[in-house]
């Protein structure tokens, strides 16, 4: 047992070595300690060996506060070279479609913006020589940790480039485009209008949770719905090819801990620019 001041004091009491208490311990060197001395020694020893309790420890830390503002930050780099991309970033409220703010990456490809928590945002990145890139960033209300990191890797707009349309949404099991797809559709229309020589293949994919043949039919209908929107907005049909792949080209394996929903997606591939 660790020898402490209290333990030493208790031992000295029992041995009669403390002059101040000698009167209470007659003939301490040859006789047993008095009941008073034993009680005092026992008290000192017991107090020394009592485990620490919450009242003897440092005050408890206050509970984490609800975060009202979150710092979203990260990098924007070229997927092939790893070099910084001087992108402009639009931040939209996905529920209302309203523009929240705009910002530009620094020369080293980093960005940072403070946003109110509890909102699902859409980020749209634009840069010359690259197609627009959009992603959802859900800054749900949380406790502690007032920051989120989101890094982006952009692909140049050239033949063979395959681009995910992250904000195209269909009704479940249907080829009906949901209203929140409008902003992404308009961005695709503008891209094709600004580049009249651009030809693309529109493709749709589902995960492997349903019947394979039904998945092929559904994805073909969804690709057709996307093409119909574009032609309704003056994009010529000879610039568009459609393909429904069903679940034949998964983006990632449906394994434990994975995200099979990512396999359910809409893409376009550059055929000619």
ABEGO torsion letter per residue (X at the ends): XBBBAAAAAAAAAAAGABAAAAAABBGAAABBBBAAAAAAAAAAAAAAABBBBAAABBBBBBBBBBBABBBBBEBBBBAAAGBBBBBBBBBBBAAAGBBABBBBBBAAGBBBBBBBBGBBBBBBBBBBGBBBBBBBBBBBBBBEGABBBBBBBBBBBBBGBBBBBAABBBBBGBABBBAAAAAAAAAAAAAAAABAABBBBBBBBBBAABBAAAAAAAAAAAAAAAAAAAAAAGBBAAABBBBBAEAABBABBBBBGBBAAAABBBBBBBABX
